Amino acid sequence: MSARPGESDAGPVGIAGLGAAGTALAAKLAAAGVPLVLYARTTARAEALATSLGATAAGELEELGAVSTVWLAVSDRAIGSVAAEIASRVKRPKAAVALHASGFYDETPLAPLADAGWKTGGAHPLVSLPPGSQDVHALDSAWFALCGDPRARRRARELIACIGGHELALVGGADAKRRYHAAASLLAGGLASLFDVVEEELDGAVKSPRVARAAFAALAGSVLDNLATRGAAASMTGPVVRGDVEVLRGQLELMGPHARRLYEDLLGRVVRLALERGSLDAAQAQAIWALLDE
Protein backbone atom coordinates (compact mmCIF):
# COMPACT_ATOMS: atom_id res chain seq x y z
CA MET A 1 0.00 0.00 0.00
CA SER A 2 1.39 3.40 -0.95
CA ALA A 3 1.63 6.16 1.62
CA ARG A 4 -0.92 8.95 1.60
CA PRO A 5 -0.08 12.57 2.36
CA GLY A 6 0.87 12.80 6.01
CA GLU A 7 1.58 9.09 6.37
CA SER A 8 4.87 7.18 6.10
CA ASP A 9 5.87 3.60 6.76
CA ALA A 10 9.43 4.22 5.57
CA GLY A 11 10.88 4.61 9.08
CA PRO A 12 13.18 7.37 10.30
CA VAL A 13 15.01 9.46 7.73
CA GLY A 14 18.40 11.10 7.99
CA ILE A 15 19.12 14.24 6.02
CA ALA A 16 22.78 15.04 5.42
CA GLY A 17 23.25 18.64 4.31
CA LEU A 18 20.99 21.45 5.48
CA GLY A 19 21.18 24.07 2.79
CA ALA A 20 18.09 25.23 0.92
CA ALA A 21 17.15 21.76 -0.36
CA GLY A 22 17.90 19.92 2.88
CA THR A 23 16.00 22.45 4.96
CA ALA A 24 12.95 22.30 2.67
CA LEU A 25 12.97 18.50 2.71
CA ALA A 26 13.32 18.43 6.48
CA ALA A 27 10.43 20.86 6.97
CA LYS A 28 8.06 18.88 4.75
CA LEU A 29 8.99 15.50 6.18
CA ALA A 30 8.71 16.75 9.76
CA ALA A 31 5.29 18.23 9.01
CA ALA A 32 4.25 14.81 7.69
CA GLY A 33 5.28 13.19 10.95
CA VAL A 34 8.39 11.45 9.63
CA PRO A 35 11.03 10.98 12.39
CA LEU A 36 14.18 12.84 11.32
CA VAL A 37 17.87 12.86 12.18
CA LEU A 38 19.57 15.96 10.79
CA TYR A 39 23.28 16.22 10.05
CA ALA A 40 25.36 19.19 8.92
CA ARG A 41 29.04 19.98 9.11
CA THR A 42 28.07 22.87 11.34
CA THR A 43 26.50 21.16 14.35
CA ALA A 44 24.82 24.36 15.52
CA ARG A 45 22.94 24.53 12.23
CA ALA A 46 21.61 20.98 12.67
CA GLU A 47 20.68 21.64 16.29
CA ALA A 48 18.81 24.85 15.51
CA LEU A 49 16.78 23.29 12.69
CA ALA A 50 16.13 20.12 14.69
CA THR A 51 14.80 22.18 17.60
CA SER A 52 12.44 24.11 15.34
CA LEU A 53 11.12 20.94 13.68
CA GLY A 54 11.03 18.58 16.63
CA ALA A 55 13.72 16.41 15.03
CA THR A 56 17.01 14.98 16.29
CA ALA A 57 20.35 16.60 15.52
CA ALA A 58 23.27 14.30 14.77
CA GLY A 59 26.47 15.59 16.31
CA GLU A 60 28.47 12.91 14.53
CA LEU A 61 28.00 11.26 11.16
CA GLU A 62 27.85 7.84 12.85
CA GLU A 63 24.46 8.74 14.32
CA LEU A 64 22.92 8.33 10.87
CA GLY A 65 23.17 4.59 11.52
CA ALA A 66 19.94 4.94 13.50
CA VAL A 67 17.86 5.64 10.37
CA SER A 68 16.66 3.43 7.54
CA THR A 69 17.02 6.09 4.85
CA VAL A 70 19.67 8.75 4.35
CA TRP A 71 18.92 11.59 1.93
CA LEU A 72 22.06 13.46 0.84
CA ALA A 73 21.12 17.09 0.16
CA VAL A 74 24.67 18.25 -0.49
CA SER A 75 26.23 19.89 -3.54
CA ASP A 76 26.70 17.69 -6.60
CA ARG A 77 30.48 17.78 -6.27
CA ALA A 78 30.28 16.63 -2.65
CA ILE A 79 27.98 13.61 -3.14
CA GLY A 80 30.77 11.12 -3.81
CA SER A 81 32.96 12.17 -0.90
CA VAL A 82 30.06 12.29 1.57
CA ALA A 83 28.86 8.89 0.36
CA ALA A 84 32.35 7.46 0.90
CA GLU A 85 32.48 8.97 4.38
CA ILE A 86 29.10 7.51 5.34
CA ALA A 87 30.10 4.11 3.94
CA SER A 88 33.26 4.06 6.03
CA ARG A 89 31.89 5.50 9.29
CA VAL A 90 28.20 4.56 9.54
CA LYS A 91 27.14 1.04 10.46
CA ARG A 92 24.70 0.04 7.74
CA PRO A 93 21.19 -0.25 9.14
CA LYS A 94 18.79 -2.97 8.08
CA ALA A 95 17.17 -2.37 4.67
CA ALA A 96 19.34 0.72 4.27
CA VAL A 97 18.55 3.14 1.46
CA ALA A 98 20.63 6.14 0.42
CA LEU A 99 19.22 8.85 -1.84
CA HIS A 100 20.77 12.00 -3.21
CA ALA A 101 18.96 15.16 -4.29
CA SER A 102 20.96 15.87 -7.45
CA GLY A 103 19.10 16.60 -10.66
CA PHE A 104 22.08 15.86 -12.90
CA TYR A 105 23.48 12.58 -11.62
CA ASP A 106 22.05 9.10 -11.52
CA GLU A 107 22.96 6.85 -8.59
CA THR A 108 26.60 6.47 -9.70
CA PRO A 109 28.09 8.97 -7.18
CA LEU A 110 26.64 6.82 -4.39
CA ALA A 111 28.78 3.84 -5.48
CA PRO A 112 30.68 3.68 -2.14
CA LEU A 113 27.38 3.09 -0.36
CA ALA A 114 26.15 0.61 -2.96
CA ASP A 115 29.40 -1.32 -2.52
CA ALA A 116 28.71 -1.37 1.23
CA GLY A 117 25.28 -2.94 0.71
CA TRP A 118 23.02 0.11 0.65
CA LYS A 119 20.29 0.41 -1.98
CA THR A 120 20.97 3.69 -3.76
CA GLY A 121 19.10 6.17 -5.90
CA GLY A 122 18.21 9.79 -6.43
CA ALA A 123 15.15 11.93 -5.76
CA HIS A 124 15.50 15.44 -7.16
CA PRO A 125 12.90 18.09 -6.27
CA LEU A 126 11.93 20.03 -9.40
CA VAL A 127 11.56 23.39 -7.68
CA SER A 128 13.46 26.66 -7.51
CA LEU A 129 15.58 26.64 -4.34
CA PRO A 130 18.10 29.49 -4.53
CA PRO A 131 20.98 29.45 -2.02
CA GLY A 132 19.90 30.78 1.35
CA SER A 133 16.22 30.09 0.70
CA GLN A 134 14.20 29.56 3.88
CA ASP A 135 10.88 28.86 2.14
CA VAL A 136 9.41 25.93 4.06
CA HIS A 137 6.57 25.74 1.52
CA ALA A 138 8.89 25.39 -1.48
CA LEU A 139 8.11 21.67 -1.79
CA ASP A 140 4.34 21.97 -1.53
CA SER A 141 2.93 19.66 -4.26
CA ALA A 142 6.44 19.42 -5.74
CA TRP A 143 7.49 17.10 -8.54
CA PHE A 144 10.46 14.77 -8.08
CA ALA A 145 12.59 12.93 -10.65
CA LEU A 146 13.75 9.51 -9.42
CA CYS A 147 16.52 7.14 -10.41
CA GLY A 148 18.38 4.15 -9.04
CA ASP A 149 17.75 0.73 -7.52
CA PRO A 150 14.08 -0.39 -7.48
CA ARG A 151 14.04 -0.53 -3.67
CA ALA A 152 15.52 2.96 -3.44
CA ARG A 153 12.95 4.32 -5.88
CA ARG A 154 10.19 2.62 -3.92
CA ARG A 155 11.40 4.23 -0.69
CA ALA A 156 11.60 7.61 -2.43
CA ARG A 157 8.02 7.23 -3.69
CA GLU A 158 6.82 6.50 -0.15
CA LEU A 159 8.46 9.65 1.17
CA ILE A 160 7.27 11.80 -1.73
CA ALA A 161 3.72 10.52 -1.31
CA CYS A 162 3.66 11.29 2.40
CA ILE A 163 4.59 14.94 1.74
CA GLY A 164 2.02 15.31 -1.05
CA GLY A 165 4.57 15.29 -3.88
CA HIS A 166 4.46 13.74 -7.34
CA GLU A 167 6.85 11.66 -9.42
CA LEU A 168 8.01 12.80 -12.85
CA ALA A 169 8.90 9.51 -14.55
CA LEU A 170 12.06 9.53 -16.68
CA VAL A 171 13.03 7.01 -19.36
CA GLY A 172 16.46 6.46 -20.89
CA GLY A 173 18.86 6.09 -17.98
CA ALA A 174 21.65 8.53 -17.13
CA ASP A 175 21.31 10.50 -20.37
CA ALA A 176 17.64 11.13 -19.68
CA LYS A 177 18.47 12.42 -16.19
CA ARG A 178 20.99 14.86 -17.61
CA ARG A 179 18.66 16.06 -20.35
CA TYR A 180 15.95 16.56 -17.73
CA HIS A 181 18.32 18.61 -15.58
CA ALA A 182 19.52 20.69 -18.55
CA ALA A 183 15.90 21.48 -19.43
CA ALA A 184 15.15 22.42 -15.82
CA SER A 185 18.22 24.66 -15.66
CA LEU A 186 17.31 26.32 -18.97
CA LEU A 187 13.83 27.13 -17.71
CA ALA A 188 14.69 28.21 -14.17
CA GLY A 189 17.89 30.11 -14.93
CA GLY A 190 16.66 31.35 -18.29
CA LEU A 191 13.41 32.69 -16.87
CA ALA A 192 15.25 34.52 -14.08
CA SER A 193 17.74 35.97 -16.58
CA LEU A 194 14.97 37.03 -18.94
CA PHE A 195 13.18 38.72 -16.05
CA ASP A 196 16.37 40.64 -15.29
CA VAL A 197 16.40 41.96 -18.88
CA VAL A 198 12.72 42.88 -18.57
CA GLU A 199 13.43 44.92 -15.44
CA GLU A 200 16.27 46.61 -17.30
CA GLU A 201 13.83 47.57 -20.07
CA LEU A 202 11.38 48.98 -17.52
CA ASP A 203 13.99 51.23 -15.91
CA GLY A 204 12.74 54.79 -16.25
CA ALA A 205 9.36 53.70 -17.63
CA VAL A 206 7.61 52.84 -14.37
CA LYS A 207 7.04 54.86 -11.21
CA SER A 208 7.89 52.03 -8.83
CA PRO A 209 10.31 49.23 -9.83
CA ARG A 210 9.09 47.21 -6.83
CA VAL A 211 5.47 47.39 -7.96
CA ALA A 212 6.49 46.66 -11.54
CA ARG A 213 8.36 43.56 -10.39
CA ALA A 214 5.22 42.26 -8.71
CA ALA A 215 3.09 43.11 -11.75
CA PHE A 216 5.40 41.40 -14.24
CA ALA A 217 5.86 38.40 -11.94
CA ALA A 218 2.07 38.06 -12.01
CA LEU A 219 2.21 38.21 -15.83
CA ALA A 220 4.82 35.45 -15.82
CA GLY A 221 2.61 33.44 -13.48
CA SER A 222 -0.35 33.74 -15.84
CA VAL A 223 1.81 32.54 -18.74
CA LEU A 224 2.98 29.55 -16.70
CA ASP A 225 -0.61 28.74 -15.76
CA ASN A 226 -1.54 28.70 -19.45
CA LEU A 227 1.49 26.59 -20.33
CA ALA A 228 0.56 23.98 -17.73
CA THR A 229 -2.89 23.44 -19.24
CA ARG A 230 -2.63 24.55 -22.88
CA GLY A 231 0.96 23.98 -24.01
CA ALA A 232 3.32 26.44 -25.68
CA ALA A 233 1.63 27.12 -29.02
CA ALA A 234 -1.82 27.79 -27.52
CA SER A 235 -0.31 30.08 -24.86
CA MET A 236 1.40 32.49 -27.24
CA THR A 237 0.27 36.14 -27.24
CA GLY A 238 1.68 39.41 -28.57
CA PRO A 239 2.21 41.16 -31.91
CA VAL A 240 4.16 38.34 -33.57
CA VAL A 241 1.32 35.89 -32.99
CA ARG A 242 -1.11 38.41 -34.51
CA GLY A 243 1.18 39.20 -37.42
CA ASP A 244 1.27 42.88 -36.39
CA VAL A 245 4.52 43.92 -38.05
CA GLU A 246 4.16 47.63 -37.31
CA VAL A 247 3.80 47.08 -33.56
CA LEU A 248 6.75 44.70 -33.64
CA ARG A 249 8.81 47.32 -35.50
CA GLY A 250 7.95 49.91 -32.87
CA GLN A 251 8.94 47.56 -30.07
CA LEU A 252 12.30 46.71 -31.62
CA GLU A 253 13.11 50.39 -32.22
CA LEU A 254 12.67 51.19 -28.51
CA MET A 255 14.36 48.13 -27.03
CA GLY A 256 17.81 48.27 -25.53
CA PRO A 257 20.52 46.11 -27.13
CA HIS A 258 20.24 43.19 -24.69
CA ALA A 259 16.47 42.96 -24.92
CA ARG A 260 16.47 43.33 -28.71
CA ARG A 261 19.09 40.62 -29.17
CA LEU A 262 17.12 38.22 -26.97
CA TYR A 263 13.85 39.08 -28.67
CA GLU A 264 15.32 38.51 -32.12
CA ASP A 265 16.89 35.22 -31.02
CA LEU A 266 13.51 34.01 -29.79
CA LEU A 267 11.49 35.23 -32.76
CA GLY A 268 12.23 32.13 -34.80
CA ARG A 269 10.57 29.91 -32.21
CA VAL A 270 7.72 32.39 -31.68
CA VAL A 271 6.99 32.47 -35.42
CA ARG A 272 7.12 28.66 -35.64
CA LEU A 273 4.66 28.31 -32.76
CA ALA A 274 2.34 30.92 -34.26
CA LEU A 275 2.40 29.11 -37.61
CA GLU A 276 1.75 25.83 -35.82
CA ARG A 277 -1.26 27.34 -34.06
CA GLY A 278 -2.58 28.86 -37.29
CA SER A 279 -2.69 32.44 -36.03
CA LEU A 280 0.05 33.48 -38.46
CA ASP A 281 0.22 32.74 -42.18
CA ALA A 282 3.28 32.36 -44.39
CA ALA A 283 3.04 35.90 -45.77
CA GLN A 284 2.95 37.41 -42.29
CA ALA A 285 5.89 35.27 -41.23
CA GLN A 286 7.85 36.48 -44.25
CA ALA A 287 7.07 40.10 -43.36
CA ILE A 288 8.48 39.53 -39.87
CA TRP A 289 11.69 38.06 -41.30
CA ALA A 290 11.98 41.02 -43.67
CA LEU A 291 11.66 43.39 -40.71
CA LEU A 292 14.65 41.75 -39.04
CA ASP A 293 16.70 42.29 -42.22
CA GLU A 294 16.01 46.04 -42.29
N, C-alpha and C positions, 0 to 999 in steps of 0.2 A: 504493500500500500504506500502510495506517495504521500509525502508530508503536505499538509495544507498550511496556508499562511498562519504563522504564530505557533506552529507545531514542528518539532524535530525529534527524530529517533536516532540521530547521527552521533549522539554523545557529545562530550565536551570538545571544544575547538580551541586550538591555539593560534594566535595571530602573531607572526613575527614581522615587525616593521609597522610603525604607527605614524606614517605620513598621512597624506590626504586619503589614499585608498584604504590603508589599514584602519584608520579612524572611522571612516564611513562604514566599512564592513563590520567593525566592532559595534558601532552604534546600532546598526540594523539587527545584527544577530542577538545582541543583548536585549533589544526591545522585543524580539521574538521568543525570549526565554531560553536561549541557548547558553549553557555554561561556558565561560570564556577564561582562557589564560592568556594574558597579553605580555609580549616581550618586545623590548626595544633596547638598543645599545645604551640609551640614556634611561637608567632605571627610574629616575624621577618622572619622566614622561609616561612610562608604563603605569606607575603608581597613581599619577594624577588621573589618567583616563580610566583606570580600573575603578578608582574610588567613585568617579562620576557615573559609571555604568553598572556598578555592583558586580564587577568582575574580579578576577585574581591577577595580580601583577607577578610576573616571573622575574626574580632577581638574577637568576642564572638560566642559561639556555637549557640546562639539564632538566629543569622543571617542566619543559614541554613534553617530557615522557609521560606525564599524567593525562594527556589528551589522546583521543583517537584520530584526530585530524589536525594537521598543521597547515595553515594557509600563509604562504610567504608573500607579503605585500611590500617587497623591497624593490629597489631599482633593478631594471633588467640586467645590468652588468654585475649586480651583486648576487643574483639568484644562485649561480653555480657555487660560489664560495660559501654562502650561507647554507646551502644544501649539504656541502661537504662537512661543514662544521657541525650541523645537526646530526649527520650520519655518524660522525666520530664521537660525539659527546652525549647524545641522547639515547637512552635505552629504548629500543623500538617497542612501542605498545602493541597490544593485540589488534589485529585488523587495521594496522596503521595506514593512513592515507596522507599524502603530502600534495598540496596544490600550490601553484603560483598564480599570481594575478597579472602576468604579462600578456599583452595582446599580440606581441610579435612571435614569441617562441612557443613551440610545442613543448612536450614534457622533457625533451632532451637535457636541458640544464639541470634537471633534478636527478640525473643519472647516479650520483653518489648515493642518494636515498633509495633509488630503485635497486642498486647493487646490494644495499643493506636489507632488502626485503620489503620496503615500503611500496605501496601502490601509488603511482604518481600521475599527475595530470595538471591541467591548467583551467582556471575559471576567471576570465577577464571581464570586468564590468564595462559595458559600452556606455560610459557616461563621461562628462567633462569634469575632471577633478584637478584643477590647477594646483600647483604647489602652495601649501599653506592654507588650503581650503578647510573650513570647519563646518561645512554644510552637512548636518547629520541626516538631511532628507535627500541627499544626492542620489541615493540608491533606491528611492521609492519607485516601485514598478520597473526597475532597471532590467535591461537585457544583458545576458552573459554569453560569451562564446567559450565553449568547452573543448578540451582535447585530452588525450591520454588513455591510460588503462581503463577498461570498462568499469572496474570497481571504483576507481577514482572519479570517473564521470558520474557514476550513480550517486556517490556521496555528495558531489557538487550539486547535483540536481536536487537532492534532499534539502541541502542548505539553502539553495536558491528559492525553492518552493516555500520554505518556512518564512522567508522574508518577503514573499510576494513578488519575486522576480520571474523572469522568463528566459528560456534558452533560445539562442540564435544558433541553429544547427549549421555546421560547416561540413563541406565535403571536399576531399582532395588532399588530406594530410597537411604536412608542414607548409607547402606552398599556399594552400588555401588560407591558412592562419595568417601568413604574411601578407597576402593580398587583402584579406579582411582588415588587418591593422593599417595597411597603407591607405585603404579607402577611408577608414575612420580618421586617420591623421589628416588626410586631405580635407575632409569635411570640417572637422573641429578646428584645426589650425587655419585652414583656408577661410572659413567663415569669420573667425576672429580677425584675421588679417584684412579681409574685405571690409569688415565693419570699421576697422581703423582708417581705411582709405575713405570710407563714407563720411566719417567724422571730420576728416581733413577737408573734404569737399564742402561740408556744412559750416566750416569756420568762417565767421563773418556774415553768414546768411541767416543765423538764428539768434534770437535774443538770449536764450539760455542753453548752453551746450549740455547741461545736465538733463534738462527736460527733453531736449532733442534726442539724447541717448536713449531715454526711456521710450520715446515715441517710435524711434526707428528699431529698437529692440522688439517692440510690439509688432511692427511691420514684419520683422524677420520671423517672429513667432507665428503670425498668420500664414506666411509662406510655408513654414514647416508643417503647420496643421494641414494645409492643402496637399503638400507632398505626401504626407502619411496616408491620406485617403484617396488621392486622385492621381498620384504619379507626377513626373516632371512635366511632360508635354501639356497636360490638362491644367497645370498650375501656372503656366507662363502668363504674364501680363506685361503691359508697357508698349511703347511705340513700335518696336520691332515686330511684335506679335500682330499688331494692327496694320503693319505696312506703312506707317506714318513717317515717311522719309524726312519731311520738313521738320517735324518735332525732333527726330533723331539728330538731324544736322544741327539744330539749335542746342541740343544737349552737348554734343561733341565740341562745339565751338566754345562753350563755357567751362568745360571740364579742365581740371589741372592735368599735368602730364601723367601722373601715376594713375589717376582714375581713368583717363582716356585710354591709356595703354591696356589696362585691365579690361575695360569695356570692349575694346576692339578685339582683344584676344578671345573674349567670351562670345562675341557676336556670331561666330561660325556655329557654335552649338545652339545658340538661341534661335538662329534662322532655321537650323535643321529641325529643332523641336516644333517651331511654328509651322513649318511645311508638313511635318508629320501630323500635326493636329488639324491641318487644313485651314488655318486662319490666315495663312500667307500663301500667295501663289508664286509661280516661278518668275513672273515679271516683277513683282514687288521685291522678291529676293535679289534679283539682278540689280534693281535700283539701289538697294542697300549696299551691295558690293561696289557699285559705281561710286557711291558716296565716299566710301573708304579710300578710293583711288584718287579722290580730288586733291 
